[in-house]
Amino acid sequence: MNILFISPRLAVQKGDILGSGVPYWPIELVTLATSVLMAGDQVKVLDLFSEGINIFEESYDYYLQGSSIKSSLKNNLINLDEFNLIIIFAISYMSHREINAITSYLKKYINNTKIVILENSQAVTSYDIFSKRKDFFDSGADALICGNICQIWIRVREDIINLKDQAEEVVYSFNDEKKPKRFIGNEVNIPIPKWDLINYKEYWKIPYSHGPKLKKYLPILTSRGCPYPCDFCVVPNLNDQKWRGKDPDTLIKEIIFLRDAYNVKDFHIEDLNPTINSKRWIEVSKKLIDKKVGIRYYFVSGTKGESLSIKSLPLIYKSGCRYISISPESGDKNVLKEIGKNVDYDHLKKLLKTCCSLGIKTQACFLIGHPGENYESQNKNEVLLKSFLKNGLSEAAFFIVAPLPGSKIEINKKIKEGEKNYLTSFTPKNRPEYNSLEKSRRSLIFIYLKSLCYSPKKLFKILFRAFISSPKTKIENLPKRVFFLLFWISISNLRILILQIKRNFKYNFNIF
């Protein structure tokens, strides 16, 4: 078969250029494309984001960053008739409208080619595509792929080939209740992504990334899934609360291969919870040291801080760890109980203090606007943040809870999605109480910024590293990120204005 893979443009929310539009790499799409290639099929991958990182198109209350599907097909001289199957990656719920628009556009120019939507099961910004199946089928999709199917691609391919009409079915597969029974699998025989299938070097050109922006880096998944039931997160639904980690020897071989093949020494670990098996990561650390792999790595998507023993941190630092993100979520234990999460605040404080002494930068993520919150919750968040800062916390991130499809909060209708013209993101302007929640978020941001003002030396280092493009934290990405986005959004708007003037001139000229 000849298969076209498409990853959509990314959405940058107006008024939220500091938080939205994070350039997540399409790891799961490229991993599947690699599996398909290894199975003997022909593959072409279009990553619309990396096809046009300097192009922004206004849409509703956000901008779409990347090349449009029309332009990308034209620039790559792609003939859609050559493909038997098109797989579109549902990388993020923020790109949901874009995914449906791509499907509708392609449907106009194909005859027998099937269009399939691929779920992203390894990101907290993702969503349960089955719950939005009506949108996809109305746009012209033939089927949905839920689960991690690299290991069973041959079987899935046959199921797709045998689809007769628009199936309104999920591959892979249904149980008796007509709900998707996702194939979870394990980490055995998951291929190393072939990043040269996309314009991966374009991600290096952007002055920001999910983690501290480095000149050259690669994302990597050392595990999949998460065992925790957090109600605001889609991951428990997409992975059945199953965590699967690559064994240390396999992981070390992958890191060495990627290091040598792409000449990189920095890795953003994008796992949902990479250190769940603490013994595994201690063994990984020892092997990185013993084999003198010589890389640096950053836990940019977060990990369960309690899974890291304080005694293991010097070893982890020696193995190359330079950044750890943790997610305490809330300083209110009643809110944590509602979320379904246990947090050991004392352990996290010791963790932060030890990391600070070693030179490992740290981030703590807070959630605001959970249905279980009350007035006291905000005060407890502020107290916890201040105590973390006193113990050496490098930076903090503050998100507002959003009803992402597939999360328990959304399924149980604890938070309604709101107006459709707004993105459902971690800056959910469509929530009726958004203004008051944003006020709470800003008060926490103020506490963090105030702490920097009390430490001029720390503030100077942050600004200096940001200026010379050598960040050690995510916040040090922000100055150049803001400039990049504002500059290229302005250029894109200017291009549109010039085109409109040309069209009007041509129209007026034709009249005369």
N, C-alpha and C positions, 0 to 999 in steps of 0.2 A: 504493500500500500504506500501511497504518497500522502503524507500527512502535514498539514500546516498548523503550527501552534501559534497562538496570539496571546500576548499579555497586554492589557489595556493601558491607556494613559492614567496618570495619577492625578488625584484631585487636590487642589490647594484652596482651602477655604478663605474667603474674603474676611479680613479682620483677624485671621488666625494664622498668619504666615510663620509664626514662631512654632506652631504645634502641628499643623496639618501638612500634607505633602511630603512626608518622610519617604525618601527613596529606598523602599524595601526592594531587594533583589528578588526576582521570580524563581526562588530556589526549587519549589516543588514542580513548577512547569518544566524547568530545564532538566531536573532529575528524571521526570517521566520521559521527556524527549530523548534523553540519553538512553533510557531503557528501551524505548521504541527503536532507536537507531541500532542498538546492540542486538535486537531481535530480528534485524534484517530489513526493516521498513525504511523508506526514504523520508527525511525530515527537513523541514524549513521552519525556523522560529522567528517570529516578528515580535520584538519587545518594543511596543510603540513609545514607551517612555524614553528608552535610550536611543530611539530613532530620531528624537527631536527634543533634547533636554532644554534648549533655549526657546522653545515654541510654547506659547500659552494661548488658550482659547477660552473666552468667557462663557460661562454657562450657569444660569440660575445665580446662586450665591457663592459660586466658586469658580476657579479656573482649572482647566484640564491641561496638564503639562505633558508634552510629547507630540509626536506626529499623529495626525488623524489617520484612520484606517485607509481612507481614500488616497492620501498622499503617500503613505507607506507602501501600499500596493503598487502605485505608479513608480515611486523611486526605486523599488526593488525589482521592477519589471516582472511582476508576478501575474501569471495567468491562472485564475481560479479553476479553470477547467482541468488543469493538470492534477488536481488533488482529489483523492477519494474521501478524505475526512478533514474537518477543521475542528480543532480543539481550542476553546477560548478559556482563559484562566480567570477565575473569579478571585482575584488577588486580595481585594478588600471591599467591604461594603460601601465605602466611599466611591468606588468605581462602578457601582451596580448599574446606574443609568447608562454609563458609557458601554458596559458589556452588552446591554440590551440593544443599544444603538448600533454597535458593531454587528451584532447578529442580524438585525433588520437590514442593514446595508448589504451584508454579504448575501442574504437570501434573495436579493433582487438579481444577482448575477450568477447564481449557480443553479444547476438542474438536479443532478442526482447526488451531489456531494452532501454528506451529512454534517450537521453542526452539533457539537457536543460541548457542554459547559463543565469545566473541571473545578471541583471544590478545592479551596486552600485550607487544609486542616491543621496547619502549623503556625497560625498567627492569631493573636487576640483581636486584631482588627478585621478578621474574616467574618464569615457568616454561614449559616445553614442554608445552602442553595435549594434544598428540597422545600423549605418553607416558602421560598419565592418562586416555585416552579411555574406558577401561572404567568408571571412576568416573562420568564424565559421561553415558555412554549408559545405565548402570544407574539413574541418577537421572532419566532421561527426556529428555535432550537429543536433538535430531534430527540435528545436525551441528555441526562445529567450523569456525571461521574462523581460519586461520593466515596470517600475512603482513600486508602493508600494502595494503589493498584500496580505499582512497579513490578511486584513479584508475580502478578497474575495477568500481565498485559496480553498475552496470547489469547487467554480465555475471554478477556474483556473485548478484545478486538473482534473476535468471532461473534459475540453478542451484538456488537454495534453493526457489523456487516449484515446480520440477520434481521435487523429492525426493518419493518416493512414501511409503515407510514410514520408520521410524527407519533412517537411511541407514548409520550407522556409517562414515561417510565424512567426509573433510575438504574443506571449501570454503575455500581454493583451493589446490592440488588434489593429486592423487596422481601419482607417477611409477610406473614399472614395478615398483619394489620395495615399493610400498604404503607409502611414506613421504611425508610432506607436502612438496610442492615449493612453497615459499612464494613468493608474488609480492612482490618487494622494491620495484621501481619506483624513482622518484627524487623529488626535492623539487618538481618542476614540478607546478603545479595542486593542491597540497595546500592546502585552504582554511584560512582563519583561524578558529579555534574560536569558536563563538557561546557565550560563557560564561553568557549569560542563560538558556540551556537548563537550567541547574542553579541551586541556591541558592548561588552563588559567594560572596556576601557573608558566609555563615556561616563560611567559611574565615578571613575577616578577624577574626571574633569570638574565635577560639581564640587563646590567648596563646602559641602556638608554631607552627612550620611546619618544612618541610624545611631551609630556610636560615634566616638571621637573620630573626626575626619582625618584620614591618613592619605599620603600621596598614592600609595598602592595598598590594597587590602582585598580580602575575599570574605564573603559570608560563609558560614559552615554550620550544618546541623549535626551535632554529635549524638542527639537523641530525638525522639518524637513523643508527643503526647505529654500528659500531666495527670497525676493521680488525684488531684484535688477538685472539689465540687463547687468552686466559687460561683455564686449565682449571677454575677455580672458578666461572666466570661463564656464565650461560645465553645471553648476548647473541650470541656467535659462532654458536651454533646457530640462533638466531631470525632472524639477519640475514645469514647466509652470509659473515660478516666483510666486509660491504660498508658503507662510510660514504658518506652522501649529504648534502651541505650546501646550504642555500638560498643562492642568489646574493645578494650584498650589497644590491643595489637592491630586490629582493623582500623581503628581511628588514627593511630600513629602513622600507619602506612598511607592513609588518605591525606593527612596533613603534609607528610613529606612529598607525596606526589604533587599536590597542589602548590606547595612551596617551590618545587623545582620547575613544574610545567608553566607556571605563570609568574615566576620570579617575585614572589611576595613573601614577606616575613611577618605580616600582621593579619590576624583573623578575628572577625566579628562573630562570636558564637551566638547564633540566633535561636537556640533552643528555647522552648517554653520553660524548662526547668532542668538545666544540664547536670546539676549536682545532687539529684534526688538520691542516687546511690553514691554515698560519700566515699565508700571504699573504691569504687570504680574511678572516681576522679583523682584520688590519691595515687592510684596505680598509674593513671594517665600522666600525672605530674612526674612521677618517678621515671617513667619511660622517656618523657620529653627531656629530662635532665640526663639520664644515662646515655641516650642516643645522641645527645648534643644537637637536638633538632634546631635550636636557635631561632625560635619564633616568639612573638608576643601575641597574647590573646585577651579578648575583652568580652565579658558577659553582658552584652548590650540589651538583651531582651529580658533580663532579670533571672533570678534563681531564688530558691527557698533558702534564705539566709541561715535558718536553723540547721540545714543539712551540712553546713560548713563548720567543722570544729575549729576552735580558736587555735589549737595546736597545729593544725594542718596548714594554716595560712602562710607561714614562712616557706614551706615546701611549695605551695601553690604559686607564691610570688617568684621563687627561684625558677620554676618551670616556665615562667613567662607571663603570668597573669598581671594585668595592669589596670583592670577596671571591673568592678562588680556592681551590678544593679540589683537591688532588692525591692520587695513590694510589701511593706507593712500595711498599706491601704488606709488604715484608720487608727487613731489613738483611742477610739471608743471600743471597748471589748464587746459591748452589746451589738454594735454594728458588725463587728467581726463575726459574732455568732450568727447574725442574720445572713452574712455573706457565705458562711460555712468554712471559715478559715481560722486557724489558731496561729497566734503570733507570740513569740517569746521576746518581749521588748528588751529585757536585760541582756539576753544573748546578742541581740542585734547591736546594742550599744557597745558591747565588748568587741564585736566583729568590726564595727566602724573604727573604734579606737585603735585596734591592732592593725587594720588596713592602713590607717593614716600613718602610723609609725613605720610601716614597711614601705610605703610609697604606692600603694594600690588606691586609685581613685574610686570613690563610691557614689552611688545614686540611690535615693529612696523615693518610691512612687506612692503618692497619696490619691485616694479616690474621694470625690466630693459628690454629694447628692444621692447617696443610697437611700432607698425608701425607709430604712430603719433609723435614719439620722434624726436628731433633735437639736435644740439650741446648744446643749452641752457638748455635743459631738464636735462642733467647730472649735470650742475651747480646748478640748482634749487633743485635737489634731495640732493645734498651735503649741501646746505643751510638749507633745511628743517631738515635733519638728525642732523646737528649741533644744531639747535634750540631745537629739541626734547631732545637731550642729555643734554642741559643746563637746561631743565625743569624736569630732573629726569628719562628719559627713561632708563630702565635696560638693554635692549638688542635689537638688530635689526636683521632681516633676509632679504636676498636679493636674489630674484628669477629672472631668465630670462624667458620672455614670450615664451611659447611653444604652437604649434597648436594642442591642444588636441581635438580629434574628438568629435564634438558636440558643440564646442565653436563657437561663431560668427566669430572669427578670422580665424578658420579653414574652416568653411562653406563658408565664402566669399573669401577664398583663399588669405587672406592678408599676411599669412606666410605659406610657403610650408613645408611639413613634412621633406623632405630631405632623406638622405641615410637610407636604411632599417636596416643596420647593427648596427645603433646607437639607443639608447633609446630616445623616445620623452618624456622628463621630464623637470623639471624646471632648469636643466643644459643641455640644448639641443645642444649637440655637433654637431648635424646634421644640424644646421642652418648655412648657408654660412658665415654669419657675426659673428659667435660665438666668435672668438678671440677678436674682438674689444669690444663685449658686456661683455666678461669676464674681460677685462681690466677695463671697467667702474664699474663692480661689485667689483673688488678688490680695487678700489680707495675708494668706500664706506666702505668696510670692514676695510681698513686702518684707515679711520676717526674714526670708532668705536673703534678699538684697541688702537689708539692714545689717545682717551679720557680715556681709562682705565689706560694708563701709567701716565696720569696727575692726576690720583686719586689712589695712591698706596694702600690706605686703602681698597677701593672698590675692587681692583685687588686681594689683599691678601685674602679678604673674598670669592671671587669667586673661587680662587684656593684651599682654605682650604675646602670649602663645596664640591668642586669636588673631592678632595682627600679622604674625609671621607664619600663619597657617601650620601650626604644630600643636593642635589641641590635645589635651589629655582628658577632657570631659566633654559632654554634649553641649553644655552652655557655651563653650568656647567656639562652637560652630556658628553660633547665632549671628554675630556681626556681619560676617561675609555672606551668610545665608540670606539675611534681610536685604543686603545690597543686591545680591544676585537676583532674587525674586522680583524686587521692585524695578530693577533695571530692565530685565527681560520681559516683564509684564508691560512696562511702558513701551518697549520696542515693538512688542506684538500688537499693542493697541495702535501704535503709529502706523504699522504696516496695514492694518485694517482700514484706518482713516485714509491712507494714500490710495488703497484699492477702491474705496468708496468714491473718492474724488475723481479717480480715473474713469470709473463707470459713469458717474454723472456727466463728466466732460464728454465722454463718448456718446452718451444718450443725447445730450444737448446738441452736439455736433451733427448727429444723424438727423435731428429735427430740421436743422437748416439745410 
